[in-house]
Amino acid sequence: MKATLTDAISIACEVHRDEKRRNGEDYILHPLRVMMAQKTLVGQILAVLHDVIENSNLTLADMRERGYGPEIIRGLDLLTHDPEDTYKEYIQRIADSLDPFVISVKIADLRDNIDMSHLSSMSAKNIERTSKYVTALEVLLETHREL
C-alpha cells in the first residue's frame, strides 16, 4: 500500500487537531501553507507531515507501516529535530543532506515561521525565536539559492 498526499493530510489533521499557533490560529494551517509552497508531490507530503513526528507519538516505523517509502521516511527523519542536537546542528544536518525536497520544505517552514503575524506579542522571547529562524534560513539559502 502506497500512502498518498490525502493520507498525509489526514494524518496531519489528526495530529494537529487541537493545536494552536501563538496567535490562536489552528496549527494545521502552518503545515498546509508549507505544503502549498512545494512544487513536487514528495515535497508536499514531507511538508504536511514535517511536524508530525515531533508533535505526536507516531514514529518513523509507524509512517513506514502506513505506506510511506524510503524517500519520505528519510525526509521525515531529517526534518525531525533530535532533542540531542542543538538547533544549529539540526539546521546544518539538513543543509548537509543535499536533499532538495527536505531543504525546500525547511526553507518554506522557516519562511512561514518568520511571518510575525502569527505572534501574539513582540516579546523578547518571540524576537529571539524569530532571529533564530532568520539565521537558519540564511544558512540554508547560502548553499541552496535555487530554492
N, C-alpha and C positions, 0 to 999 in steps of 0.2 A: 504494500500500500504506500503510495507516494503522497505525502502531505501537500496541500495546496495553499495558496495565499488566503483563501477563505478560511481554511483550518487555522492558519496563523492568526488571522484577525479574531477569530472566535476565542482562541487561547488568550490572546492579549486582552480582549474584553473581559473575560472571566477573571484573569489575574488582577487587572487594574480596576475591577468593578467598583470598589468602594474607596479608591484612592483619589486624592485631590492634589492639585498643584498649590503652590504658596498663595495664589490669588483666588483660590476656591474653585477654579476650573476643573472639570473632570480630567483626571490624569490621562485617560485613554487618548485624548486629543493630541498629546505630545507624540506618542509613537505613530499615530496616524499622520501627523504633519511630516515627521521624519520619513515615513513610508512614501508619502506623496512627492518627496524631493528626489526619490530614486528613479532611475531610468530602466532598470532591469528587474526581472521577477526575483532573482536571487537577492538583490538589494532590497526590494520591497518586503520580502519575507524576513530578512535579517532585521530590517528597520522596525517592523511592527513587533518583532519579538525581542528587540535589543535589551529591554529591561526585565524580561520575564524571569530569567534565572535568578537575578539579584532580588527581585520583588516577590518571590514565591518559593514554595517547596519543590518546584519542578527542578529536575536535574537534566544534564545533557543526555544521560541514558534514557530518561523519560521522553525526551524530544526524539531521540533515535527510535524508540518504540512507537512513537506516534507517526513515524514515516518520514522523518527528515533525514536527508542523506548527508554524506561526509562534508560536503561544501558548507551546508547550513550549520552543522554541528561544530565544525572548525570555526566558522564565523561567530557563532554564539559564544564559543569558548574565548575567543579573542575579545569580544565585546563585553564580557562579564568581568568586572573589576574584582580581582582576587584580593581579599582584605589583607593578605600578607604583603602585597605590593603597595608602594606609595602611588599616589595618583600620577606623579611624573613617570614612574616606571611603567605603569599601565598604559599611558599615552605613548611612551616610547616603544612598547611592545607592539602596539597597533601600527605605529609608523614603520617599524622594522619588518612587519609581516609582509609588506608589499602587496597585501590582498586588496585589490581595488574596490571590492564590494564592502568590506569592513571599513576601510578608510573613508569611503563615500558616506556610509551610514554614520560613522562617528563625527565627520565634519557636519553633516546635517543635524545631528543630535546636539552638537556644541552650538551651532548657529541658533537653533531653537531655544536652547538654554540661556544663551546670551541675550535673547529678546527680553528686555526688562519689564515688559508689560505683564509678565507672569509673577512679578514680585509684588508682595503686599506692602512693602516698605523699602526704603533705601537705607537699611541698617548697615552697619559696618560689616556684619557677617554676610549679608547679601552682596555687598560690593566686593568683598574678598572672594566669595564663591564665583562671582561673575568674572573677576580678574583672572582666577584660576582657569576658567573656561576659555577666556581670550588667549591666554598663554598656550594652552593645549591646542587651540585652533591654529595658532601661529606655527607651532611645531609640525602639525600635520600638513598645513599648506606650504610650508617651506620645502618639503620634499615631494609634495604631490599637488602642485599648482593646477594640473589639468582637471582636478576635481573641484 
